[in-house]
Amino acid sequence: MPSKIDIIFTEKICEAANLLDIQVLDHIIIGDGEYYSIINN
């Protein structure tokens, strides 16, 4: 599961990308042999 910092980071990246008219498709957290897709969940 993503940490609170992961979620805040994703929100900030999406906000910045929006200002530049860039579409964020996903933010995947990878660690300890597992992965989690923040945007698609």
CHARMM internal coordinates of N, CA and C (Angstrom, degrees):
IC EDIT
DIST 1 N 1 CA 1.4527
DIST 1 CA 1 C 1.5337
ANGL 1 N 1 CA 1 C 109.58
DIST 1 C 2 N 1.3145
ANGL 1 CA 1 C 2 N 116.68
DIHE 1 N 1 CA 1 C 2 N 143.84
DIST 2 N 2 CA 1.4598
ANGL 1 C 2 N 2 CA 119.39
DIHE 1 CA 1 C 2 N 2 CA 179.15
DIST 2 CA 2 C 1.5292
ANGL 2 N 2 CA 2 C 111.33
DIHE 1 C 2 N 2 CA 2 C -71.61
DIST 2 C 3 N 1.3183
ANGL 2 CA 2 C 3 N 114.81
DIHE 2 N 2 CA 2 C 3 N 148.20
DIST 3 N 3 CA 1.4603
ANGL 2 C 3 N 3 CA 119.81
DIHE 2 CA 2 C 3 N 3 CA 176.84
DIST 3 CA 3 C 1.5318
ANGL 3 N 3 CA 3 C 109.52
DIHE 2 C 3 N 3 CA 3 C -79.73
DIST 3 C 4 N 1.3187
ANGL 3 CA 3 C 4 N 115.53
DIHE 3 N 3 CA 3 C 4 N 170.20
DIST 4 N 4 CA 1.4648
ANGL 3 C 4 N 4 CA 120.20
DIHE 3 CA 3 C 4 N 4 CA 176.45
DIST 4 CA 4 C 1.5292
ANGL 4 N 4 CA 4 C 110.06
DIHE 3 C 4 N 4 CA 4 C -59.94
DIST 4 C 5 N 1.3173
ANGL 4 CA 4 C 5 N 116.95
DIHE 4 N 4 CA 4 C 5 N -37.83
DIST 5 N 5 CA 1.4711
ANGL 4 C 5 N 5 CA 121.46
DIHE 4 CA 4 C 5 N 5 CA 178.72
DIST 5 CA 5 C 1.5237
ANGL 5 N 5 CA 5 C 110.52
DIHE 4 C 5 N 5 CA 5 C -64.90
DIST 5 C 6 N 1.3319
ANGL 5 CA 5 C 6 N 118.36
DIHE 5 N 5 CA 5 C 6 N -39.32
DIST 6 N 6 CA 1.4701
ANGL 5 C 6 N 6 CA 121.91
DIHE 5 CA 5 C 6 N 6 CA 176.55
DIST 6 CA 6 C 1.5270
ANGL 6 N 6 CA 6 C 110.76
DIHE 5 C 6 N 6 CA 6 C -59.36
DIST 6 C 7 N 1.3200
ANGL 6 CA 6 C 7 N 116.14
DIHE 6 N 6 CA 6 C 7 N -43.73
DIST 7 N 7 CA 1.4607
ANGL 6 C 7 N 7 CA 120.91
DIHE 6 CA 6 C 7 N 7 CA -178.47
DIST 7 CA 7 C 1.5273
ANGL 7 N 7 CA 7 C 110.80
DIHE 6 C 7 N 7 CA 7 C -67.06
DIST 7 C 8 N 1.3268
ANGL 7 CA 7 C 8 N 117.39
DIHE 7 N 7 CA 7 C 8 N -44.12
DIST 8 N 8 CA 1.4666
ANGL 7 C 8 N 8 CA 121.35
DIHE 7 CA 7 C 8 N 8 CA 177.99
DIST 8 CA 8 C 1.5231
ANGL 8 N 8 CA 8 C 110.28
DIHE 7 C 8 N 8 CA 8 C -62.50
DIST 8 C 9 N 1.3324
ANGL 8 CA 8 C 9 N 116.71
DIHE 8 N 8 CA 8 C 9 N -43.83
DIST 9 N 9 CA 1.4611
ANGL 8 C 9 N 9 CA 121.33
DIHE 8 CA 8 C 9 N 9 CA 178.69
DIST 9 CA 9 C 1.5288
ANGL 9 N 9 CA 9 C 110.78
DIHE 8 C 9 N 9 CA 9 C -59.60
DIST 9 C 10 N 1.3253
ANGL 9 CA 9 C 10 N 117.05
DIHE 9 N 9 CA 9 C 10 N -44.02
DIST 10 N 10 CA 1.4625
ANGL 9 C 10 N 10 CA 121.68
DIHE 9 CA 9 C 10 N 10 CA 179.36
DIST 10 CA 10 C 1.5224
ANGL 10 N 10 CA 10 C 110.52
DIHE 9 C 10 N 10 CA 10 C -61.52
DIST 10 C 11 N 1.3288
ANGL 10 CA 10 C 11 N 117.30
DIHE 10 N 10 CA 10 C 11 N -44.41
DIST 11 N 11 CA 1.4611
ANGL 10 C 11 N 11 CA 120.92
DIHE 10 CA 10 C 11 N 11 CA 178.75
DIST 11 CA 11 C 1.5282
ANGL 11 N 11 CA 11 C 111.33
DIHE 10 C 11 N 11 CA 11 C -60.69
DIST 11 C 12 N 1.3184
ANGL 11 CA 11 C 12 N 116.65
DIHE 11 N 11 CA 11 C 12 N -43.36
DIST 12 N 12 CA 1.4701
ANGL 11 C 12 N 12 CA 120.74
DIHE 11 CA 11 C 12 N 12 CA -179.16
DIST 12 CA 12 C 1.5331
ANGL 12 N 12 CA 12 C 111.70
DIHE 11 C 12 N 12 CA 12 C -67.61
DIST 12 C 13 N 1.3160
ANGL 12 CA 12 C 13 N 116.95
DIHE 12 N 12 CA 12 C 13 N -40.37
DIST 13 N 13 CA 1.4659
ANGL 12 C 13 N 13 CA 120.75
DIHE 12 CA 12 C 13 N 13 CA 177.03
DIST 13 CA 13 C 1.5230
ANGL 13 N 13 CA 13 C 110.38
DIHE 12 C 13 N 13 CA 13 C -62.68
DIST 13 C 14 N 1.3296
ANGL 13 CA 13 C 14 N 116.56
DIHE 13 N 13 CA 13 C 14 N -42.18
DIST 14 N 14 CA 1.4716
ANGL 13 C 14 N 14 CA 120.36
DIHE 13 CA 13 C 14 N 14 CA 179.42
DIST 14 CA 14 C 1.5242
ANGL 14 N 14 CA 14 C 111.09
DIHE 13 C 14 N 14 CA 14 C -65.22
DIST 14 C 15 N 1.3247
ANGL 14 CA 14 C 15 N 117.52
DIHE 14 N 14 CA 14 C 15 N -39.75
DIST 15 N 15 CA 1.4639
ANGL 14 C 15 N 15 CA 121.24
DIHE 14 CA 14 C 15 N 15 CA 177.34
DIST 15 CA 15 C 1.5247
ANGL 15 N 15 CA 15 C 110.78
DIHE 14 C 15 N 15 CA 15 C -63.07
DIST 15 C 16 N 1.3273
ANGL 15 CA 15 C 16 N 117.01
DIHE 15 N 15 CA 15 C 16 N -46.13
DIST 16 N 16 CA 1.4669
ANGL 15 C 16 N 16 CA 121.27
DIHE 15 CA 15 C 16 N 16 CA 179.98
DIST 16 CA 16 C 1.5242
ANGL 16 N 16 CA 16 C 110.84
DIHE 15 C 16 N 16 CA 16 C -65.02
DIST 16 C 17 N 1.3039
ANGL 16 CA 16 C 17 N 116.84
DIHE 16 N 16 CA 16 C 17 N -42.19
DIST 17 N 17 CA 1.4655
ANGL 16 C 17 N 17 CA 120.63
DIHE 16 CA 16 C 17 N 17 CA 179.32
DIST 17 CA 17 C 1.5265
ANGL 17 N 17 CA 17 C 110.56
DIHE 16 C 17 N 17 CA 17 C -63.30
DIST 17 C 18 N 1.3167
ANGL 17 CA 17 C 18 N 116.75
DIHE 17 N 17 CA 17 C 18 N -38.15
DIST 18 N 18 CA 1.4570
ANGL 17 C 18 N 18 CA 121.17
DIHE 17 CA 17 C 18 N 18 CA 179.11
DIST 18 CA 18 C 1.5283
ANGL 18 N 18 CA 18 C 111.11
DIHE 17 C 18 N 18 CA 18 C -61.74
DIST 18 C 19 N 1.3213
ANGL 18 CA 18 C 19 N 116.85
DIHE 18 N 18 CA 18 C 19 N -39.42
DIST 19 N 19 CA 1.4711
ANGL 18 C 19 N 19 CA 121.02
DIHE 18 CA 18 C 19 N 19 CA 177.75
DIST 19 CA 19 C 1.5237
ANGL 19 N 19 CA 19 C 111.89
DIHE 18 C 19 N 19 CA 19 C -62.20
DIST 19 C 20 N 1.3181
ANGL 19 CA 19 C 20 N 116.16
DIHE 19 N 19 CA 19 C 20 N -31.04
DIST 20 N 20 CA 1.4644
ANGL 19 C 20 N 20 CA 121.80
DIHE 19 CA 19 C 20 N 20 CA -179.06
DIST 20 CA 20 C 1.5291
ANGL 20 N 20 CA 20 C 112.01
DIHE 19 C 20 N 20 CA 20 C -96.58
DIST 20 C 21 N 1.3268
ANGL 20 CA 20 C 21 N 116.36
DIHE 20 N 20 CA 20 C 21 N 7.90
DIST 21 N 21 CA 1.4592
ANGL 20 C 21 N 21 CA 123.10
DIHE 20 CA 20 C 21 N 21 CA -179.37
DIST 21 CA 21 C 1.5341
ANGL 21 N 21 CA 21 C 111.72
DIHE 20 C 21 N 21 CA 21 C 58.42
DIST 21 C 22 N 1.3436
ANGL 21 CA 21 C 22 N 114.83
DIHE 21 N 21 CA 21 C 22 N 43.19
DIST 22 N 22 CA 1.4572
ANGL 21 C 22 N 22 CA 122.56
DIHE 21 CA 21 C 22 N 22 CA 178.08
DIST 22 CA 22 C 1.5239
ANGL 22 N 22 CA 22 C 107.65
DIHE 21 C 22 N 22 CA 22 C -112.87
DIST 22 C 23 N 1.3141
ANGL 22 CA 22 C 23 N 116.69
DIHE 22 N 22 CA 22 C 23 N 131.58
DIST 23 N 23 CA 1.4562
ANGL 22 C 23 N 23 CA 121.35
DIHE 22 CA 22 C 23 N 23 CA 179.33
DIST 23 CA 23 C 1.5305
ANGL 23 N 23 CA 23 C 109.60
DIHE 22 C 23 N 23 CA 23 C -89.14
DIST 23 C 24 N 1.3038
ANGL 23 CA 23 C 24 N 116.92
DIHE 23 N 23 CA 23 C 24 N 124.68
DIST 24 N 24 CA 1.4625
ANGL 23 C 24 N 24 CA 121.87
DIHE 23 CA 23 C 24 N 24 CA 174.54
DIST 24 CA 24 C 1.5217
ANGL 24 N 24 CA 24 C 107.08
DIHE 23 C 24 N 24 CA 24 C -90.41
DIST 24 C 25 N 1.3184
ANGL 24 CA 24 C 25 N 115.94
DIHE 24 N 24 CA 24 C 25 N 118.79
DIST 25 N 25 CA 1.4567
ANGL 24 C 25 N 25 CA 120.40
DIHE 24 CA 24 C 25 N 25 CA -177.18
DIST 25 CA 25 C 1.5217
ANGL 25 N 25 CA 25 C 112.82
DIHE 24 C 25 N 25 CA 25 C -85.65
DIST 25 C 26 N 1.3258
ANGL 25 CA 25 C 26 N 116.60
DIHE 25 N 25 CA 25 C 26 N -32.75
DIST 26 N 26 CA 1.4526
ANGL 25 C 26 N 26 CA 119.45
DIHE 25 CA 25 C 26 N 26 CA -178.21
DIST 26 CA 26 C 1.5215
ANGL 26 N 26 CA 26 C 109.48
DIHE 25 C 26 N 26 CA 26 C -169.49
DIST 26 C 27 N 1.3013
ANGL 26 CA 26 C 27 N 116.30
DIHE 26 N 26 CA 26 C 27 N 160.94
DIST 27 N 27 CA 1.4601
ANGL 26 C 27 N 27 CA 123.73
DIHE 26 CA 26 C 27 N 27 CA 170.16
DIST 27 CA 27 C 1.5195
ANGL 27 N 27 CA 27 C 105.65
DIHE 26 C 27 N 27 CA 27 C -134.20
DIST 27 C 28 N 1.3111
ANGL 27 CA 27 C 28 N 115.18
DIHE 27 N 27 CA 27 C 28 N 112.26
DIST 28 N 28 CA 1.4580
ANGL 27 C 28 N 28 CA 120.67
DIHE 27 CA 27 C 28 N 28 CA -175.61
DIST 28 CA 28 C 1.5240
ANGL 28 N 28 CA 28 C 109.42
DIHE 27 C 28 N 28 CA 28 C -106.87
DIST 28 C 29 N 1.3111
ANGL 28 CA 28 C 29 N 115.79
DIHE 28 N 28 CA 28 C 29 N 127.22
DIST 29 N 29 CA 1.4593
ANGL 28 C 29 N 29 CA 122.60
DIHE 28 CA 28 C 29 N 29 CA 176.01
DIST 29 CA 29 C 1.5284
ANGL 29 N 29 CA 29 C 106.87
DIHE 28 C 29 N 29 CA 29 C -96.46
DIST 29 C 30 N 1.3233
ANGL 29 CA 29 C 30 N 116.09
DIHE 29 N 29 CA 29 C 30 N 125.36
DIST 30 N 30 CA 1.4609
ANGL 29 C 30 N 30 CA 121.42
DIHE 29 CA 29 C 30 N 30 CA -178.87
DIST 30 CA 30 C 1.5238
ANGL 30 N 30 CA 30 C 108.19
DIHE 29 C 30 N 30 CA 30 C -120.37
DIST 30 C 31 N 1.3236
ANGL 30 CA 30 C 31 N 116.55
DIHE 30 N 30 CA 30 C 31 N 130.76
DIST 31 N 31 CA 1.4451
ANGL 30 C 31 N 31 CA 119.44
DIHE 30 CA 30 C 31 N 31 CA 177.24
DIST 31 CA 31 C 1.5151
ANGL 31 N 31 CA 31 C 112.24
DIHE 30 C 31 N 31 CA 31 C -178.99
DIST 31 C 32 N 1.2911
ANGL 31 CA 31 C 32 N 115.45
DIHE 31 N 31 CA 31 C 32 N 148.05
DIST 32 N 32 CA 1.4641
ANGL 31 C 32 N 32 CA 123.51
DIHE 31 CA 31 C 32 N 32 CA 175.68
DIST 32 CA 32 C 1.5306
ANGL 32 N 32 CA 32 C 112.38
DIHE 31 C 32 N 32 CA 32 C 53.65
DIST 32 C 33 N 1.3463
ANGL 32 CA 32 C 33 N 116.03
DIHE 32 N 32 CA 32 C 33 N 39.21
DIST 33 N 33 CA 1.4530
ANGL 32 C 33 N 33 CA 120.60
DIHE 32 CA 32 C 33 N 33 CA 176.50
DIST 33 CA 33 C 1.5213
ANGL 33 N 33 CA 33 C 114.80
DIHE 32 C 33 N 33 CA 33 C 76.82
DIST 33 C 34 N 1.3371
ANGL 33 CA 33 C 34 N 117.52
DIHE 33 N 33 CA 33 C 34 N 8.80
DIST 34 N 34 CA 1.4615
ANGL 33 C 34 N 34 CA 121.66
DIHE 33 CA 33 C 34 N 34 CA -179.41
DIST 34 CA 34 C 1.5244
ANGL 34 N 34 CA 34 C 109.45
DIHE 33 C 34 N 34 CA 34 C -131.00
DIST 34 C 35 N 1.3414
ANGL 34 CA 34 C 35 N 115.93
DIHE 34 N 34 CA 34 C 35 N 167.15
DIST 35 N 35 CA 1.4532
ANGL 34 C 35 N 35 CA 119.60
DIHE 34 CA 34 C 35 N 35 CA 175.31
DIST 35 CA 35 C 1.5212
ANGL 35 N 35 CA 35 C 109.25
DIHE 34 C 35 N 35 CA 35 C -141.95
DIST 35 C 36 N 1.3355
ANGL 35 CA 35 C 36 N 115.24
DIHE 35 N 35 CA 35 C 36 N 158.37
DIST 36 N 36 CA 1.4587
ANGL 35 C 36 N 36 CA 121.17
DIHE 35 CA 35 C 36 N 36 CA -179.40
DIST 36 CA 36 C 1.5243
ANGL 36 N 36 CA 36 C 107.75
DIHE 35 C 36 N 36 CA 36 C -142.84
DIST 36 C 37 N 1.3090
ANGL 36 CA 36 C 37 N 117.13
DIHE 36 N 36 CA 36 C 37 N 128.37
DIST 37 N 37 CA 1.4548
ANGL 36 C 37 N 37 CA 123.19
DIHE 36 CA 36 C 37 N 37 CA 177.59
DIST 37 CA 37 C 1.5248
ANGL 37 N 37 CA 37 C 107.97
DIHE 36 C 37 N 37 CA 37 C -94.92
DIST 37 C 38 N 1.3356
ANGL 37 CA 37 C 38 N 116.84
DIHE 37 N 37 CA 37 C 38 N 111.64
DIST 38 N 38 CA 1.4624
ANGL 37 C 38 N 38 CA 120.62
DIHE 37 CA 37 C 38 N 38 CA -175.71
DIST 38 CA 38 C 1.5282
ANGL 38 N 38 CA 38 C 111.72
DIHE 37 C 38 N 38 CA 38 C -72.61
DIST 38 C 39 N 1.3079
ANGL 38 CA 38 C 39 N 118.33
DIHE 38 N 38 CA 38 C 39 N -47.55
DIST 39 N 39 CA 1.4583
ANGL 38 C 39 N 39 CA 121.87
DIHE 38 CA 38 C 39 N 39 CA -173.03
DIST 39 CA 39 C 1.5224
ANGL 39 N 39 CA 39 C 111.82
DIHE 38 C 39 N 39 CA 39 C -72.12
DIST 39 C 40 N 1.2993
ANGL 39 CA 39 C 40 N 118.51
DIHE 39 N 39 CA 39 C 40 N -35.50
DIST 40 N 40 CA 1.4626
ANGL 39 C 40 N 40 CA 121.32
DIHE 39 CA 39 C 40 N 40 CA -177.50
DIST 40 CA 40 C 1.5208
ANGL 40 N 40 CA 40 C 113.40
DIHE 39 C 40 N 40 CA 40 C -86.31
DIST 40 C 41 N 1.3264
ANGL 40 CA 40 C 41 N 117.82
DIHE 40 N 40 CA 40 C 41 N 4.26
DIST 41 N 41 CA 1.4857
ANGL 40 C 41 N 41 CA 120.67
DIHE 40 CA 40 C 41 N 41 CA 178.43
DIST 41 CA 41 C 1.4982
ANGL 41 N 41 CA 41 C 111.01
DIHE 40 C 41 N 41 CA 41 C -116.87
END
COOR INIT
IC SEED 1 N 1 CA 1 C
IC BUILD
